[in-house]
Amino acid sequence: MHFRGHFNFERRHDVRNNYVHSQVTASNTRAHDLLVRRFFFSIFAKKFPAYGFEKHKGYGTRAHYEAIKKNGITKHHRKSFLKGLV
């Protein structure tokens, strides 16, 4: 069943709605990224207990740097981030 042409809807463009929509989209994307990060680091914490991933979730804390110096890096560490440390 086609309704095209049977209804006359007024279309309005509101810049504020675009702004709010982009903010909500950005928030949802950020929340999803954090959720994925937590998921992966919960796995890494079990696989690599010496690094303390369950505490710092991979963020560059003093404990994280000390664990890297003591245990080396894993294949999951970003080498570009670790320049000068290792």
N, C-alpha and C positions, 0 to 999 in steps of 0.2 A: 504494500500500500504506500503510495507516495503522497506526501503532504506538501511538497514544494509548490509554492504559489498560492496555497490555500490560506495561509496565515500571513499577516503583515506585522512583523516584529520590528520595533525601532531598535537600531543598533547604536550604542553610545560607546565612545572610547573615553575611558577615564584613566589618566596617567597615574593617579594615586593607587588604583587597583593594580596596575603593573608593578609599582614599587613594592606594595605589600606582598604581592605574589612572589616577586623575586626574593624578598626577605624570607618568606616562609620556605621557599625552595632551598635557599642557602642554609637555613637552619636545619631542615630535614636532611640535607646532604651531609652537613657537619655531624649531626647526631648519628647518622648511619656510619660515617667513617669512624667515629669513636667506638661505636658498638663492634664494628669489624675488628678494630685494633685491639679492643679488650678480649675478643674471642681468640684471636691469634696469639696474643701474649699469654692467655691462660694455657694454651697448648704448649707454647715455648717454655713456660714456667715448669711444666711437668717434664719436658724433654731435656731442658738445660737447667737443673735446679741450682747450680753453682752461681748463676747470674742474678738471681733474685728478681726475675721478671714479674713475679706476683706482687711485688711491692712497688716497683717504679714503672711498670708497664712499658719499658723501653725508652723512657725519657732520660735525658742526660743528667742523672743525679751523680753525686760523688760516689755513692755505693756502686752504681752502674759502671762508672769509669774504673774504679778499683777492681771490680770483677773482671773487666776486660783486660786490665794490666796483668792480673793474676792468671786468668784462664785463656787469654787470647780471644780471637773473635770467632763467631760462628758464620756459616754461610748466609745467615739471615741479617747480619749486621750490614749497614750501609757503609761501604768503604769510603765513599766521598765525605761522609760525615766524620769519619774517624781519622782523617788526615792530621798528622801531627801527634796523634795519641799513640798509635801503634807503630 
